[in-house]
Amino acid sequence: MNLFWKAFDRLLDVMVGLSGVILVFICGAVCYTIGMRFFFNMTTIWITQTTEYALLWIVFLSTAWLLREKGHITTDLVYELLGESTKRWLDGITYSAGAVACLVLFYYSTAYTYDSIVNHVTDVRAVTVPKWTIFSIIPVGTLLLIVQFVRMAWGSIARARGGK
């Protein structure tokens, strides 16, 4: 099982690295289109559409990594007043609720992606693209989130039971 978690963590690291590369691409593309508009009074119509999709991919490539690193914003005013055992149980419940919420998102995003493939749904704007290529990252990223939430819930509950 330890090998699985090492591979899983490595996958999350690669995915967050890819999201960083996409972010650099977005910055370069936006600078390019601003420069083209300013200096040559020309614009590139595909950049807005591409950056919208890229932002979606950044979110779902990096959220499981962010959860693993506990990098989400939290309000811990009341949480800090709780005892250690209560905190562990509360963490386990919270992580479990997150896994359930992501399971719902996974179901609907998978159904939508599948429907887009079967019905050949396309996004017709500046560039025509099959929608499944855009939205396929949602079930992938959400599945990784579910695994990470379950991992963290299991660890919190195990620590709460063991008193560690």
N, C-alpha and C positions, 0 to 999 in steps of 0.2 A: 504494500500500500504506500510505503514511503516513496517508492519509485514513481508511482502515479502522481503524488503530490509534487514531486520535483519536476516532472514533465508538465504538469498543470501550471505550476508557477513559471516555468520557462515559457510556456505558451502565452501567459498573461504578459510577461516581460516583452516578448516579441510583438504582441499586439499593441502594447502601449508605445513601443518604439515606432511601429508603423503609423500610429496616430500622430506621432511627432513629425514624421516625414510628411504626412498629409497636411499638417499645420504649416510647415515650411512652404509646401507647394501653394497653399491658399495665400499666404503672405506674398509670395513671389507673383502669383497670378493677379492679385489685386493691385500690386505696385505696377505691374506691366500694363494693366488696362487703364490705370490712372495716367501713367506716362503716355500711353498712346492717345488718350483723349486730350491731354494737355498739350502735347507737342505736335500732334498730327491731326487733331480733331477727328480721330477715328476711334471706334470702340469695338471690343470683342464681345459678341453677344453670348457666347457659351460660358463665360467666366462666372456670371452670377448663378446660373443653374448648377454648374459644377461645384462651386463653393458651398451652395446649399446642401448638396448631396455629401460633400466631403465633411461638412460639420456633423451630419447625421452619423457618418462612419466613425468620426473621431469619438463621439459619445459612446457608441456601442463597442468600439475597440478598446476603450480605456476604462470603462466603469467597473469591471470586475477587478482590475488591478487597483483602482482607487479604493474599492471596498476592502481589498486585502490589506492595503496600507493604512486603512482607517483614515483616509484623507477627506472624508465627507464632513461638511459643517455640522456640528452638533450643538445643542443647547443643553448644557450639563449643570445648570443651576440647582435643580432638585436632585439630579443624579448623584452629584458629589456628596450629598447629605446621607445617602443610603449606605448600608453596610456592604462589605465585600460580597457576601453570599447573595444578598438581594440584588446587587449589581449584576452578578453572573447570571442569575435566573432571569432578570429583566433583559439582559443582552441576548440570552437564548431565545426568549419569547420574541424580542424585536427582530432578530435575525430570521427566525422561523416565519414571522409575518412577512418579512421582505421576500423570502423564498416563495411563499404562497402568491404574493402580488406578482412576482416575476414569472411564476408558473402560468398565471392568467395571461400576462403579456406574451409569453412564449406561445401559448395556444393560439391566440388571435393573430399574432404576427406570422406564425407558421401557416395558418389557414389562409391569410391574405397573400402571402408569398406563393403558396401552392396555387391559389386561384389565379394569380397573375401569370404564373407559368402556363397553366392549363388553358386559360382564355387569351393568351398572348397580349396581355395588357401593356400598353406603351405610354410613356410620358411624352407628349408632343409639345415641345416648346422650342427653344433655340436648337437643341439637338434632340432627336427622337431616340429614346432608350427604352428597352424593356424594363418595366417597373420592378420585376423580381431582382434584377441586378442591383438596384438601389436599395431595396428594402430587405434583401436577404441577410444583411448584417444584423437586423433586429433580432430574429430568432437565435442567431449564433451568439451574439453578445448577451442576450437574455439567458440562454442556456448556461453560459459560463457564470453569469451572476447567480443563477440558482445554485450551481455547484458551490460557489464561494460562500453564499449565504448559509447553505446546509453545513458546510465545513465549519464555519464560525459558530453556528448554532450548536452543533454537536460538541465543539470544544468548550463553549461556555457552559452548557448543561453538564458536561462531564466534569468540569472544574467545580461547578456548584455542588454536584453530588459527592465529589471526592473531598470537598472542603479545601482544595488547593487554590 
